[in-house]
């Protein structure tokens, strides 16, 4: 139940041509405390509840528990979430031995495109696509829970 992932900014829309899937996501947070973030997500026609713990010092690893719930349950729980629901499209791109998840945000986070890659270990080597930009792993302002409170459109500098 430990999630190991690295996060990067995306430098061009080329990734869209390489995508093997594309899914609309709406998510909100019942709790945004860094020690126990509780997320509700509608991903296409599926619902999920996810609990994440605090990231380690590098920001690469943290506890994650996720359970599928019905779309109706997710919709009901989204109504209880803190202010700041996120909307995004997730593209999955198979590259080398990994699948990159690229999130293109909408609403107050329009203009932000972030890629994540899940790894088996913190030191795992992986091939980076050309459209992968600066690494932002561990920069909390890029966490979805923080984007719900301080959206990209309100940042003074990126």
ChimeraX commands (.cxc) that place a marker at each C-alpha (Angstrom):
marker #1 position 0.00,0.00,0.00 radius 0.5
marker #1 position 2.95,2.30,-0.52 radius 0.5
marker #1 position 2.66,4.45,-3.62 radius 0.5
marker #1 position 5.97,5.33,-5.26 radius 0.5
marker #1 position 5.66,7.95,-7.97 radius 0.5
marker #1 position 7.43,10.90,-9.54 radius 0.5
marker #1 position 5.69,13.95,-10.92 radius 0.5
marker #1 position 6.68,16.25,-13.80 radius 0.5
marker #1 position 5.36,19.25,-15.69 radius 0.5
marker #1 position 4.46,18.62,-19.32 radius 0.5
marker #1 position 6.04,20.81,-22.01 radius 0.5
marker #1 position 3.84,20.10,-25.06 radius 0.5
marker #1 position 0.57,18.51,-26.16 radius 0.5
marker #1 position 2.38,15.79,-28.15 radius 0.5
marker #1 position 1.44,13.32,-25.38 radius 0.5
marker #1 position -2.19,13.41,-26.59 radius 0.5
marker #1 position -1.22,11.70,-29.85 radius 0.5
marker #1 position 0.53,8.95,-27.87 radius 0.5
marker #1 position -2.32,8.32,-25.41 radius 0.5
marker #1 position -3.76,4.82,-25.14 radius 0.5
marker #1 position -6.72,6.05,-23.06 radius 0.5
marker #1 position -8.44,9.28,-22.03 radius 0.5
marker #1 position -10.81,9.59,-19.05 radius 0.5
marker #1 position -12.66,12.53,-17.50 radius 0.5
marker #1 position -12.15,12.82,-13.70 radius 0.5
marker #1 position -14.01,14.87,-11.09 radius 0.5
marker #1 position -12.66,14.73,-7.57 radius 0.5
marker #1 position -13.03,16.39,-4.22 radius 0.5
marker #1 position -11.53,16.04,-0.76 radius 0.5
marker #1 position -13.29,15.14,2.47 radius 0.5
marker #1 position -10.03,15.96,4.27 radius 0.5
marker #1 position -6.89,17.73,3.03 radius 0.5
marker #1 position -4.75,17.22,6.15 radius 0.5
marker #1 position -1.30,16.08,4.84 radius 0.5
marker #1 position -1.28,13.22,7.37 radius 0.5
marker #1 position -4.54,11.74,6.06 radius 0.5
marker #1 position -5.90,13.13,2.82 radius 0.5
marker #1 position -9.27,11.60,1.92 radius 0.5
marker #1 position -10.25,11.88,-1.74 radius 0.5
marker #1 position -13.51,11.08,-3.53 radius 0.5
marker #1 position -13.19,10.52,-7.27 radius 0.5
marker #1 position -15.50,9.92,-10.22 radius 0.5
marker #1 position -13.30,8.50,-12.98 radius 0.5
marker #1 position -15.45,8.02,-16.04 radius 0.5
marker #1 position -18.29,5.79,-14.80 radius 0.5
marker #1 position -16.42,4.51,-11.71 radius 0.5
marker #1 position -16.28,5.88,-8.17 radius 0.5
marker #1 position -13.40,5.66,-5.69 radius 0.5
marker #1 position -12.50,6.67,-2.16 radius 0.5
marker #1 position -8.79,7.05,-1.49 radius 0.5
marker #1 position -6.81,7.77,1.65 radius 0.5
marker #1 position -3.23,9.00,1.34 radius 0.5
marker #1 position -0.71,9.56,4.10 radius 0.5
marker #1 position 2.06,12.12,4.36 radius 0.5
marker #1 position 4.82,11.88,1.75 radius 0.5
marker #1 position 8.32,10.89,2.82 radius 0.5
marker #1 position 11.18,13.45,2.74 radius 0.5
marker #1 position 11.80,13.03,-1.00 radius 0.5
marker #1 position 8.10,13.29,-1.80 radius 0.5
marker #1 position 8.32,10.09,-3.86 radius 0.5
marker #1 position 6.64,7.60,-1.48 radius 0.5
marker #1 position 3.56,7.62,0.70 radius 0.5
marker #1 position 0.83,5.37,2.02 radius 0.5
marker #1 position -2.17,5.00,-0.29 radius 0.5
marker #1 position -5.35,2.98,0.18 radius 0.5
marker #1 position -8.10,2.98,-2.44 radius 0.5
marker #1 position -11.49,1.28,-2.69 radius 0.5
marker #1 position -13.96,1.30,-5.53 radius 0.5
marker #1 position -17.40,2.62,-4.62 radius 0.5
marker #1 position -20.49,3.04,-6.78 radius 0.5
marker #1 position -20.81,6.18,-8.91 radius 0.5
marker #1 position -23.90,7.09,-6.88 radius 0.5
marker #1 position -21.94,6.87,-3.63 radius 0.5
marker #1 position -19.14,8.98,-5.14 radius 0.5
marker #1 position -21.61,11.63,-6.31 radius 0.5
marker #1 position -23.23,11.77,-2.85 radius 0.5
marker #1 position -19.83,12.03,-1.10 radius 0.5
marker #1 position -18.63,14.74,-3.52 radius 0.5
marker #1 position -21.43,16.92,-2.13 radius 0.5
marker #1 position -19.82,16.63,1.34 radius 0.5
marker #1 position -16.31,17.54,0.17 radius 0.5
marker #1 position -14.39,20.65,1.07 radius 0.5
marker #1 position -14.69,23.56,-1.35 radius 0.5
marker #1 position -12.58,23.25,-4.50 radius 0.5
marker #1 position -13.61,20.29,-6.64 radius 0.5
marker #1 position -11.06,19.42,-9.36 radius 0.5
marker #1 position -11.88,18.56,-12.95 radius 0.5
marker #1 position -9.35,17.06,-15.33 radius 0.5
marker #1 position -8.80,14.68,-18.20 radius 0.5
marker #1 position -6.36,11.86,-17.56 radius 0.5
marker #1 position -4.40,10.50,-20.49 radius 0.5
marker #1 position -2.47,7.24,-20.14 radius 0.5
marker #1 position 0.66,6.90,-22.24 radius 0.5
marker #1 position 2.69,3.71,-22.46 radius 0.5
marker #1 position 6.36,4.66,-22.75 radius 0.5
marker #1 position 9.19,2.20,-22.34 radius 0.5
marker #1 position 8.33,-0.16,-19.47 radius 0.5
marker #1 position 6.02,2.35,-17.75 radius 0.5
marker #1 position 2.65,4.01,-18.11 radius 0.5
marker #1 position 2.62,7.77,-17.60 radius 0.5
marker #1 position -0.59,9.35,-16.37 radius 0.5
marker #1 position -0.95,12.89,-17.69 radius 0.5
marker #1 position -3.57,15.14,-16.11 radius 0.5
marker #1 position -4.84,18.17,-18.02 radius 0.5
marker #1 position -6.73,20.36,-15.55 radius 0.5
marker #1 position -9.79,22.57,-16.13 radius 0.5
marker #1 position -11.60,25.34,-14.28 radius 0.5
marker #1 position -9.37,27.34,-11.90 radius 0.5
marker #1 position -6.47,24.99,-12.75 radius 0.5
marker #1 position -6.70,25.43,-16.54 radius 0.5
marker #1 position -3.26,25.58,-18.10 radius 0.5
marker #1 position -1.69,23.09,-15.72 radius 0.5
marker #1 position -0.63,19.75,-17.18 radius 0.5
marker #1 position 1.16,17.29,-14.89 radius 0.5
marker #1 position 2.53,13.79,-15.61 radius 0.5
marker #1 position 3.07,11.05,-13.04 radius 0.5
marker #1 position 4.85,7.74,-13.32 radius 0.5
marker #1 position 4.48,4.97,-10.73 radius 0.5
marker #1 position 7.63,3.05,-9.89 radius 0.5
marker #1 position 8.57,-0.15,-8.08 radius 0.5
marker #1 position 11.32,1.58,-6.08 radius 0.5
marker #1 position 12.43,5.14,-5.41 radius 0.5
marker #1 position 15.67,4.62,-7.35 radius 0.5
marker #1 position 14.11,2.89,-10.35 radius 0.5
marker #1 position 15.46,4.14,-13.68 radius 0.5
marker #1 position 12.90,4.94,-16.39 radius 0.5
marker #1 position 12.90,6.42,-19.87 radius 0.5
marker #1 position 11.53,9.96,-20.06 radius 0.5
marker #1 position 9.37,11.03,-22.98 radius 0.5
marker #1 position 10.41,14.22,-24.85 radius 0.5
marker #1 position 7.35,16.08,-23.59 radius 0.5
marker #1 position 8.32,15.56,-19.94 radius 0.5
marker #1 position 9.54,18.79,-18.36 radius 0.5
marker #1 position 10.77,19.89,-14.94 radius 0.5
marker #1 position 10.34,17.44,-12.09 radius 0.5
marker #1 position 7.98,18.68,-9.36 radius 0.5
marker #1 position 7.96,15.56,-7.14 radius 0.5
marker #1 position 7.54,16.62,-3.52 radius 0.5
marker #1 position 6.43,20.18,-4.37 radius 0.5
marker #1 position 3.21,20.25,-2.39 radius 0.5
marker #1 position 1.58,22.99,-4.46 radius 0.5
marker #1 position 1.23,20.39,-7.25 radius 0.5
marker #1 position -0.64,17.90,-5.03 radius 0.5
marker #1 position -4.29,17.67,-6.07 radius 0.5
marker #1 position -5.38,18.32,-2.48 radius 0.5
marker #1 position -3.50,21.64,-2.58 radius 0.5
marker #1 position -4.70,22.55,-6.09 radius 0.5
marker #1 position -8.25,22.28,-4.72 radius 0.5
marker #1 position -7.42,24.99,-2.14 radius 0.5
marker #1 position -4.92,27.13,-4.08 radius 0.5
marker #1 position -5.61,26.67,-7.81 radius 0.5
marker #1 position -3.02,27.20,-10.52 radius 0.5
marker #1 position -4.80,30.38,-11.71 radius 0.5
marker #1 position -4.07,32.01,-8.32 radius 0.5
marker #1 position -0.31,31.34,-8.31 radius 0.5
marker #1 position 1.90,34.37,-8.76 radius 0.5
marker #1 position 4.72,32.35,-10.30 radius 0.5
marker #1 position 4.97,28.72,-11.39 radius 0.5
marker link #1:1,2 radius 0.2
marker link #1:2,3 radius 0.2
marker link #1:3,4 radius 0.2
marker link #1:4,5 radius 0.2
marker link #1:5,6 radius 0.2
marker link #1:6,7 radius 0.2
marker link #1:7,8 radius 0.2
marker link #1:8,9 radius 0.2
marker link #1:9,10 radius 0.2
marker link #1:10,11 radius 0.2
marker link #1:11,12 radius 0.2
marker link #1:12,13 radius 0.2
marker link #1:13,14 radius 0.2
marker link #1:14,15 radius 0.2
marker link #1:15,16 radius 0.2
marker link #1:16,17 radius 0.2
marker link #1:17,18 radius 0.2
marker link #1:18,19 radius 0.2
marker link #1:19,20 radius 0.2
marker link #1:20,21 radius 0.2
marker link #1:21,22 radius 0.2
marker link #1:22,23 radius 0.2
marker link #1:23,24 radius 0.2
marker link #1:24,25 radius 0.2
marker link #1:25,26 radius 0.2
marker link #1:26,27 radius 0.2
marker link #1:27,28 radius 0.2
marker link #1:28,29 radius 0.2
marker link #1:29,30 radius 0.2
marker link #1:30,31 radius 0.2
marker link #1:31,32 radius 0.2
marker link #1:32,33 radius 0.2
marker link #1:33,34 radius 0.2
marker link #1:34,35 radius 0.2
marker link #1:35,36 radius 0.2
marker link #1:36,37 radius 0.2
marker link #1:37,38 radius 0.2
marker link #1:38,39 radius 0.2
marker link #1:39,40 radius 0.2
marker link #1:40,41 radius 0.2
marker link #1:41,42 radius 0.2
marker link #1:42,43 radius 0.2
marker link #1:43,44 radius 0.2
marker link #1:44,45 radius 0.2
marker link #1:45,46 radius 0.2
marker link #1:46,47 radius 0.2
marker link #1:47,48 radius 0.2
marker link #1:48,49 radius 0.2
marker link #1:49,50 radius 0.2
marker link #1:50,51 radius 0.2
marker link #1:51,52 radius 0.2
marker link #1:52,53 radius 0.2
marker link #1:53,54 radius 0.2
marker link #1:54,55 radius 0.2
marker link #1:55,56 radius 0.2
marker link #1:56,57 radius 0.2
marker link #1:57,58 radius 0.2
marker link #1:58,59 radius 0.2
marker link #1:59,60 radius 0.2
marker link #1:60,61 radius 0.2
marker link #1:61,62 radius 0.2
marker link #1:62,63 radius 0.2
marker link #1:63,64 radius 0.2
marker link #1:64,65 radius 0.2
marker link #1:65,66 radius 0.2
marker link #1:66,67 radius 0.2
marker link #1:67,68 radius 0.2
marker link #1:68,69 radius 0.2
marker link #1:69,70 radius 0.2
marker link #1:70,71 radius 0.2
marker link #1:71,72 radius 0.2
marker link #1:72,73 radius 0.2
marker link #1:73,74 radius 0.2
marker link #1:74,75 radius 0.2
marker link #1:75,76 radius 0.2
marker link #1:76,77 radius 0.2
marker link #1:77,78 radius 0.2
marker link #1:78,79 radius 0.2
marker link #1:79,80 radius 0.2
marker link #1:80,81 radius 0.2
marker link #1:81,82 radius 0.2
marker link #1:82,83 radius 0.2
marker link #1:83,84 radius 0.2
marker link #1:84,85 radius 0.2
marker link #1:85,86 radius 0.2
marker link #1:86,87 radius 0.2
marker link #1:87,88 radius 0.2
marker link #1:88,89 radius 0.2
marker link #1:89,90 radius 0.2
marker link #1:90,91 radius 0.2
marker link #1:91,92 radius 0.2
marker link #1:92,93 radius 0.2
marker link #1:93,94 radius 0.2
marker link #1:94,95 radius 0.2
marker link #1:95,96 radius 0.2
marker link #1:96,97 radius 0.2
marker link #1:97,98 radius 0.2
marker link #1:98,99 radius 0.2
marker link #1:99,100 radius 0.2
marker link #1:100,101 radius 0.2
marker link #1:101,102 radius 0.2
marker link #1:102,103 radius 0.2
marker link #1:103,104 radius 0.2
marker link #1:104,105 radius 0.2
marker link #1:105,106 radius 0.2
marker link #1:106,107 radius 0.2
marker link #1:107,108 radius 0.2
marker link #1:108,109 radius 0.2
marker link #1:109,110 radius 0.2
marker link #1:110,111 radius 0.2
marker link #1:111,112 radius 0.2
marker link #1:112,113 radius 0.2
marker link #1:113,114 radius 0.2
marker link #1:114,115 radius 0.2
marker link #1:115,116 radius 0.2
marker link #1:116,117 radius 0.2
marker link #1:117,118 radius 0.2
marker link #1:118,119 radius 0.2
marker link #1:119,120 radius 0.2
marker link #1:120,121 radius 0.2
marker link #1:121,122 radius 0.2
marker link #1:122,123 radius 0.2
marker link #1:123,124 radius 0.2
marker link #1:124,125 radius 0.2
marker link #1:125,126 radius 0.2
marker link #1:126,127 radius 0.2
marker link #1:127,128 radius 0.2
marker link #1:128,129 radius 0.2
marker link #1:129,130 radius 0.2
marker link #1:130,131 radius 0.2
marker link #1:131,132 radius 0.2
marker link #1:132,133 radius 0.2
marker link #1:133,134 radius 0.2
marker link #1:134,135 radius 0.2
marker link #1:135,136 radius 0.2
marker link #1:136,137 radius 0.2
marker link #1:137,138 radius 0.2
marker link #1:138,139 radius 0.2
marker link #1:139,140 radius 0.2
marker link #1:140,141 radius 0.2
marker link #1:141,142 radius 0.2
marker link #1:142,143 radius 0.2
marker link #1:143,144 radius 0.2
marker link #1:144,145 radius 0.2
marker link #1:145,146 radius 0.2
marker link #1:146,147 radius 0.2
marker link #1:147,148 radius 0.2
marker link #1:148,149 radius 0.2
marker link #1:149,150 radius 0.2
marker link #1:150,151 radius 0.2
marker link #1:151,152 radius 0.2
marker link #1:152,153 radius 0.2
marker link #1:153,154 radius 0.2
marker link #1:154,155 radius 0.2
marker link #1:155,156 radius 0.2
marker link #1:156,157 radius 0.2
marker link #1:157,158 radius 0.2
view
